[in-house]
Amino acid sequence: MSAAESPLGLVPVVPRYVPFALLLVLEAAALGAWFLVFARGGADDFDPELRCARCARLHARTEAFGRAADALAAGALAFLVLLPFVAAGYESGVTFANAVLAASALAGVMAIFAAADFLARVAAARIWPRSTWSAQPARIVGGGARWFGVFLVLYLFHPRDAVMGGDAGIAALFGAVGKRLAADLDSTSAIAVAAGIIAVAFILALASRWIVPLVSGSLPTALVPAHEPHGSAK
């Protein structure tokens, strides 16, 4: 967005490369955390004795893609939470109080969507008691971020953008902060990229954890009966 296109008539203060650099750093940090820290406990929460050797190998491979989807979605969500604070820092300077507020906002948003995903898994376990739903923190946080992406894409890419301008979705997502954010950024395209990443992560997780196993003649791990062996472990 150029200064002439700013809805508030202000000169953008955040260079074009800053949002993309922030997104790249957060995605790299999320991928590292998911693969090096959060996912050390194993591929999933399911007993390998309940699956045949072929299914165990298949699930181990597809779960790697699922983990990547979790990390990508969480990194993009973190970007959307922190970007307004970065823009505010360019406007008025970075202070310790603002840094603490940004960290608190990030933790709060992640916790809200993780809690929603956890409650959804609890409800699924009650409705389908013979199924097993992963309770790993990485799966819960990533799942919450991915489901948020569904609503995010609907907001950012609503047809109203064609009538009200390219920043209508930004304003719908962030409210008054979004209008200011659109004025401060040299380009809002990084926000659309983050939304696209979350949408891709949603599709990748769905494909790797559900569609690929079904197409390959195996059950998704959640549907493997919790107390009945599946094939031979040898």
C-alpha positions as CSV (number, residue, x, y, z in Angstrom):
1,M,0.0,0.0,0.0
2,S,1.4,3.4,-0.9
3,A,0.9,6.6,1.2
4,A,-1.7,7.8,-1.2
5,E,-3.8,4.7,-0.6
6,S,-3.6,4.9,3.2
7,P,-7.1,5.1,4.6
8,L,-5.9,7.6,7.2
9,G,-3.8,9.6,4.8
10,L,-0.6,8.7,6.7
11,V,2.8,7.7,5.4
12,P,3.5,4.0,6.2
13,V,6.1,3.6,8.8
14,V,6.8,-0.2,8.6
15,P,9.0,-1.2,5.6
16,R,7.6,-3.8,3.2
17,Y,10.3,-6.4,4.2
18,V,9.6,-6.3,8.0
19,P,6.3,-8.3,8.0
20,F,7.7,-11.0,5.7
21,A,10.9,-11.2,7.8
22,L,8.8,-11.5,11.0
23,L,6.7,-14.3,9.4
24,L,9.7,-16.2,8.2
25,V,11.4,-16.0,11.7
26,L,8.2,-17.1,13.5
27,E,7.6,-20.0,11.1
28,A,11.2,-21.2,11.5
29,A,11.0,-21.0,15.3
30,A,7.7,-22.9,15.3
31,L,9.0,-25.7,13.0
32,G,12.1,-26.0,15.3
33,A,10.0,-26.1,18.4
34,W,7.5,-28.7,17.1
35,F,10.2,-31.1,15.8
36,L,12.9,-30.5,18.5
37,V,10.9,-29.9,21.7
38,F,7.1,-30.5,21.6
39,A,7.1,-33.7,19.5
40,R,9.9,-35.6,21.2
41,G,7.5,-38.0,22.9
42,G,6.8,-40.1,19.8
43,A,4.8,-39.9,16.7
44,D,1.4,-40.0,18.5
45,D,-0.4,-41.1,21.6
46,F,-1.4,-44.5,20.2
47,D,-0.2,-48.0,21.1
48,P,1.9,-49.4,18.2
49,E,0.7,-52.9,19.2
50,L,-2.7,-51.9,17.8
51,R,-1.4,-51.5,14.3
52,C,0.3,-53.7,11.7
53,A,3.9,-52.9,10.6
54,R,2.7,-51.4,7.4
55,C,0.2,-49.0,9.1
56,A,2.8,-48.1,11.7
57,R,5.2,-47.0,9.0
58,L,2.5,-45.2,7.1
59,H,1.4,-43.3,10.2
60,A,4.9,-42.3,11.1
61,R,5.5,-40.8,7.7
62,T,2.2,-39.0,7.5
63,E,2.5,-37.7,11.1
64,A,5.7,-35.9,10.0
65,F,3.6,-33.8,7.6
66,G,0.9,-33.4,10.2
67,R,3.5,-32.0,12.6
68,A,4.7,-29.6,10.0
69,A,1.1,-28.4,9.5
70,D,0.7,-27.8,13.2
71,A,3.9,-25.8,13.3
72,L,3.1,-23.7,10.2
73,A,-0.4,-22.8,11.5
74,A,1.0,-21.8,14.9
75,G,3.7,-19.7,13.4
76,A,1.3,-17.9,11.2
77,L,-1.1,-17.3,14.0
78,A,1.7,-15.9,16.1
79,F,2.6,-13.6,13.3
80,L,-0.9,-12.2,13.1
81,V,-0.9,-11.6,16.9
82,L,2.5,-9.9,17.0
83,L,2.3,-7.8,13.8
84,P,0.2,-5.0,15.4
85,F,2.7,-4.7,18.2
86,V,5.6,-4.5,15.7
87,A,3.8,-1.7,13.9
88,A,3.2,0.1,17.2
89,G,6.9,-0.3,17.9
90,Y,7.7,1.5,14.7
91,E,5.3,4.3,15.6
92,S,6.2,5.0,19.2
93,G,9.2,2.9,19.9
94,V,9.7,-0.4,21.6
95,T,9.3,-0.5,25.4
96,F,9.5,-3.2,28.0
97,A,5.9,-2.8,28.8
98,N,4.8,-3.2,25.2
99,A,7.0,-6.3,24.8
100,V,5.4,-7.9,27.9
101,L,2.0,-7.0,26.5
102,A,2.8,-8.6,23.2
103,A,4.1,-11.8,24.8
104,S,0.9,-11.9,27.0
105,A,-1.3,-11.4,24.0
106,L,0.5,-14.1,22.1
107,A,0.2,-16.6,25.0
108,G,-3.5,-15.7,25.5
109,V,-4.5,-16.1,21.9
110,M,-2.7,-19.4,21.6
111,A,-4.3,-20.6,24.9
112,I,-7.8,-19.6,23.8
113,F,-7.6,-21.6,20.5
114,A,-5.8,-24.5,22.1
115,A,-8.5,-24.7,24.8
116,A,-11.2,-24.7,22.1
117,D,-9.4,-27.5,20.2
118,F,-9.0,-29.5,23.5
119,L,-12.7,-29.1,24.3
120,A,-13.5,-30.3,20.8
121,R,-11.4,-33.4,21.3
122,V,-13.0,-34.1,24.7
123,A,-16.4,-33.9,23.0
124,A,-15.3,-36.2,20.2
125,A,-14.0,-38.7,22.8
126,R,-17.4,-38.6,24.5
127,I,-19.3,-39.1,21.3
128,W,-17.0,-41.7,19.9
129,P,-15.6,-43.5,23.0
130,R,-13.9,-46.3,21.0
131,S,-11.8,-43.8,19.1
132,T,-8.6,-42.3,20.5
133,W,-7.9,-38.5,20.1
134,S,-4.4,-37.2,20.6
135,A,-3.8,-35.0,23.7
136,Q,-0.3,-33.9,22.8
137,P,0.2,-30.2,23.5
138,A,1.6,-29.7,20.0
139,R,-1.4,-31.3,18.4
140,I,-3.8,-29.2,20.5
141,V,-2.1,-25.9,19.9
142,G,-1.7,-26.6,16.1
143,G,-5.2,-27.8,15.8
144,G,-6.6,-24.6,17.4
145,A,-4.5,-22.5,15.0
146,R,-5.6,-24.4,12.0
147,W,-9.3,-24.2,12.9
148,F,-8.9,-20.4,13.4
149,G,-7.5,-20.3,9.9
150,V,-10.9,-21.3,8.5
151,F,-12.5,-18.3,10.0
152,L,-9.5,-16.1,9.1
153,V,-9.7,-16.9,5.4
154,L,-13.5,-16.2,5.4
155,Y,-12.8,-12.8,6.9
156,L,-9.8,-11.7,4.8
157,F,-11.1,-13.0,1.5
158,H,-14.8,-12.1,1.8
159,P,-16.3,-10.7,-1.5
160,R,-16.8,-7.4,0.3
161,D,-13.1,-6.7,-0.3
162,A,-13.8,-6.2,-4.0
163,V,-16.3,-3.4,-3.1
164,M,-14.7,-1.8,0.0
165,G,-11.1,-2.1,-0.9
166,G,-8.3,-4.6,-0.2
167,D,-8.1,-3.7,3.5
168,A,-11.7,-4.5,4.3
169,G,-10.8,-8.0,5.6
170,I,-8.0,-6.5,7.7
171,A,-10.4,-4.1,9.4
172,A,-12.9,-6.9,9.9
173,L,-10.2,-9.1,11.6
174,F,-8.5,-6.4,13.7
175,G,-11.3,-3.8,14.0
176,A,-10.0,-0.2,14.7
177,V,-6.5,-1.6,15.1
178,G,-6.7,-3.1,11.6
179,K,-7.4,0.3,10.1
180,R,-4.4,1.7,11.8
181,L,-2.3,-1.4,10.9
182,A,-3.2,-0.9,7.2
183,A,-2.1,2.7,7.4
184,D,1.2,1.8,9.0
185,L,2.2,-1.1,6.8
186,D,3.8,-0.4,3.4
187,S,2.0,-3.6,2.2
188,T,-0.7,-5.8,3.8
189,S,0.1,-8.7,1.6
190,A,2.0,-10.5,4.3
191,I,-1.2,-10.8,6.3
192,A,-2.8,-12.5,3.3
193,V,0.2,-14.8,3.0
194,A,-0.2,-15.8,6.7
195,A,-3.8,-16.6,6.1
196,G,-2.9,-18.7,3.1
197,I,-0.3,-20.6,5.2
198,I,-2.9,-21.4,7.8
199,A,-5.3,-22.6,5.1
200,V,-2.6,-24.8,3.5
201,A,-1.7,-26.2,6.9
202,F,-5.4,-27.1,7.5
203,I,-5.5,-29.0,4.2
204,L,-2.1,-30.6,4.8
205,A,-3.1,-31.9,8.2
206,L,-6.4,-33.2,6.9
207,A,-4.8,-35.0,4.0
208,S,-1.9,-36.5,6.0
209,R,-3.8,-37.6,9.0
210,W,-7.1,-38.7,7.4
211,I,-7.2,-38.8,3.6
212,V,-3.9,-40.5,2.9
213,P,-4.4,-43.3,5.4
214,L,-7.9,-44.0,4.1
215,V,-6.7,-44.0,0.5
216,S,-3.8,-46.2,1.4
217,G,-6.1,-48.8,3.0
218,S,-5.3,-47.9,6.6
219,L,-7.4,-46.3,9.3
220,P,-6.5,-42.8,10.6
221,T,-4.8,-43.1,14.0
222,A,-7.8,-41.6,15.7
223,L,-10.1,-44.4,14.4
224,V,-7.9,-47.3,15.4
225,P,-9.9,-49.1,18.1
226,A,-8.4,-48.2,21.4
227,H,-8.5,-51.8,22.7
228,E,-8.5,-54.0,19.6
229,P,-5.3,-55.0,17.8
230,H,-5.1,-54.1,14.1
231,G,-3.2,-56.7,12.1
232,S,0.1,-58.0,13.2
233,A,2.8,-55.9,14.8
234,K,5.5,-58.1,13.2
